[in-house]
Amino acid sequence: MKILQVVSNTQLFHQLYRTSKLILPSSTSSLMNSIHRYYSNEVAPDNTPARGTNILQSSVIKLLLKELSRNKEFKRKLRLHNIEDDLLTQVSIKFHKRALAKTDTELTNAFISVRDGKDSLMAIWPFFLRFAVKKYPLLGCINDLMQHSDFRSPISWYEESRSIAPRKIVYHAGPTNSGKTYHALHKFFKAEKAIYCCPLRLLAHEIYRKSLNENVRCDLVTGEERLFVDPNGFSSQHVSCTVEMANISEHYDIGIIDEIQMIKDDTRGFAWTRALLGLCAYELHVCGDPSGIELVKKLAKLCGDDFEVQRYDRLVPLSVQKDSFNGDLSKVTKGDCVVAFSRKELFKLKYNIECNTNHKCAIIYGGLPSVTRARQADLFNDPNSDYNILVASDAIGMGLNLNIKRIIFSSLKKFDGLEISELTPSHARQVAGRAGRFSSDFNKGEITTLSVDDLQNIQKLLDTPIEPIQRAGLGLTWSDIELFSYYLPKASFADILDLFSDLVQVGNNFFICRNEEFKKVATIVDSVDGLLLKEKYIFCLAPVDHRNPLMASALLTFATYVGKRMHITDAVVVNLIPYPFNVPDNEDQLYTMEAVYDILDLYLWLSFRFPDYFVNYHKVIELQKELEAVISKCLASNWSSKMVSGSVQKNIQSDMVKAPLKIDENIVDVDATITVQA
């Protein structure tokens, strides 16, 4: 053991001597020269390898690697190739194992040359880099990927829009019920060619109908629906659309972007940014509260556009009452709207009001189909209807014209998708502003609360100035995904999304929208055989709540059929859902029916992206109409007591959820069908 230890220590001493500039005593120097000759690769006089040739101890490798990690040039090259932090740790560990295994002859010889002083430590660098790139292909293209992830100047993305600069951008700024959109629409109706962009299908439908009433030929374009005035499907000169569907390659005389303050939305803000920067409209009118003025002005300047502001005041006064309801819902009167932020609470309010007063309640919340929400709004607005009280979520904040006299907040807290938080001043104003409506029976709006404790707080929220919007949202496009996949052809879609999130750079005026939902859907579709990358991307854009097991099951089934190149008929859909439809008699069953409606919406949405596979659009429309009638009948029925007294969970009942559909191998393949027909 002592001999081995001496040999090992001698080798280390030899290496230190060769790599240092120490001046040693003559006796020590003579000893070191002898050791060097012993461990060198020189050939002996009889042409046989010298004793010790090609012997490379692991301890020497470890020492050299340790010295390499401290080398300034090595560190500089690591930074140059973006091998840092956790990645450096992972590469180093694996490279150490590779070196110590001595299975790579060239690498081993490089260590021997460094040990013997024939090469510097940096002779090992090419082997380290080659190993790192092989293990992590990303390193070979990291600089290109970083260049493609540079989102600091999105102004330059829209060359067609920049080519018509300067556009004239008019910001119509005002609170709810101030007539700002009304004035912008005058320009829309009078224009030779115009586009209206909004956040909701309900709003798009409203402007579509108004246009037709004004004898303006206007088309409707949403994610799930296309309505063309021309019977042959040719486009009209006017279009009303949801903002994501805006055509930025077409030229317009007038463009309108409604609810521009949603440019700050952390999930959909990118759509407003795209419309603002990309619409080829010679005159662009944006409507919203004043919070977006400075940001839009700044972006207009960067685009080389002209900018002006038109301000509006409320058409009817709005005030907070001196007294709250003190928990007494029997105080409600015709035209009142009680606001809550959960389905469970809304149905409790509806039950309590209808049990303790002579009033009937219409109900509106985001989970209801848009058609059902419109029907409930019509019931409430109808002066001859018995439904003269409204219980609603913040879904009334936009998209519906409602004759509300007074808003009663049952709570000032809301679950925002991540946590329960207090309402923001902007959010509170958006909802409160629905009280009072110009040219209705209620020429002033009133605000109060159900709880005494909330009354002062709502006054503070409404008095608090709205903070200016600082940044506009940006999102990942197909071209970005395509470029990443070109450089990393073996990477999964989910991995590409993660990598993009790590590399993306944005400027001070922008932020990257949250894409957690996008990533979770990507995880679902990533494993589907036969699905192309662009098809996976399209599925990720679809309106999907992956948390709902019924919806997740339908999504996986639809993706599987597309991957198999098979038709998705109405029969396939019916096999996925509880059919025939029965009127729900509790909230869980109603929630299931709402999820089913969303699945039918998903089918319609996908039918415009995959028309070769989703082949029964009109039959699914009929299913939706049938289901909507069932949901409306449910809301009109007297089952609230069952719902309130029963266990109310948002999880769908297990017996209502079917397992993901197994693909029947006997189902006709689309391509095979085409072949037979040919």
NORMOTA-V277130 format. One record per run of one state. SS is the DSSP state (helix for helix, strand for strand, loop for the rest). FROM is the first residue (numbers start at 0). TO is the last residue. If there is no record, write none. Layout:
SS	FROM	TO
SS	FROM	TO
This chain:
loop	0	0
helix	1	18
loop	19	24
helix	25	38
loop	39	41
strand	42	42
loop	43	47
strand	48	48
loop	49	56
helix	57	69
loop	70	70
helix	71	79
loop	80	83
helix	84	100
loop	101	103
helix	104	114
loop	115	119
helix	120	134
loop	135	135
helix	136	139
loop	140	140
helix	141	147
loop	148	148
strand	149	150
loop	151	152
helix	153	156
loop	157	157
helix	158	162
loop	163	166
strand	167	172
loop	173	178
helix	179	189
loop	190	192
strand	193	197
loop	198	199
helix	200	212
loop	213	216
strand	217	220
loop	221	224
strand	225	226
loop	227	236
strand	237	241
helix	242	244
loop	245	249
strand	250	256
loop	257	258
helix	259	263
loop	264	267
helix	268	277
loop	278	278
strand	279	287
loop	288	288
helix	289	302
loop	303	304
strand	305	310
loop	311	315
strand	316	319
loop	320	327
helix	328	330
loop	331	334
strand	335	338
loop	339	341
helix	342	355
loop	356	359
strand	360	363
loop	364	368
helix	369	380
loop	381	387
strand	388	391
loop	392	392
helix	393	396
loop	397	402
strand	403	403
loop	404	404
strand	405	408
loop	409	411
strand	412	414
loop	415	418
strand	419	421
loop	422	423
helix	424	431
loop	432	433
strand	434	434
loop	435	442
strand	443	448
loop	449	450
helix	451	462
loop	463	470
strand	471	473
loop	474	476
helix	477	486
loop	487	491
helix	492	502
loop	503	503
strand	504	505
loop	506	508
strand	509	511
loop	512	514
helix	515	525
loop	526	531
helix	532	540
loop	541	547
helix	548	563
loop	564	564
strand	565	565
loop	566	566
strand	567	567
loop	568	568
helix	569	575
loop	576	585
helix	586	608
loop	609	612
strand	613	613
loop	614	615
helix	616	635
loop	636	638
helix	639	644
loop	645	652
helix	653	655
loop	656	667
strand	668	668
helix	669	676
loop	677	677
